[in-house]
């Protein structure tokens, strides 16, 4: 089991939360974020949907994803997607 120094752990948590707080604050003030807010073109959206659908069907066919029942699936980690 890993030994943890409580004070160092709390300081690390404070640093992480302050970074998150600063990102949230800059978002509220209207500064640009790292994520793009530009909407996708309808053609691009359709193509991405088709690629995702084809990947899902390939995984089902190969057995990487096993359908258990309606809306329930199981991953087989021994097979690659």
Phi, psi and omega in degrees: 000142182281133176276137181235131174272119188303313183297319178294321179298314180295319178298319178297318177298319180296319179297314180297318182290327179291325176296316179297317179299317180295321178295316180296320180295317180293327177295317181295325182280356176091013176286155183294146177256173179285336179275142180282136178256007179285126180291150179282153174289147180303324180295319180294319178300315180296316180296318178296322177298314180297318179298318179294318179298316180295322178295319179296315180296321178296320179293321177296316182293323182281345180092005178291331174238130182246127179280122180269308176203187182299126180064020178231124182226159180228134177273137173257103188290347180282341180254146180273149179280000000 
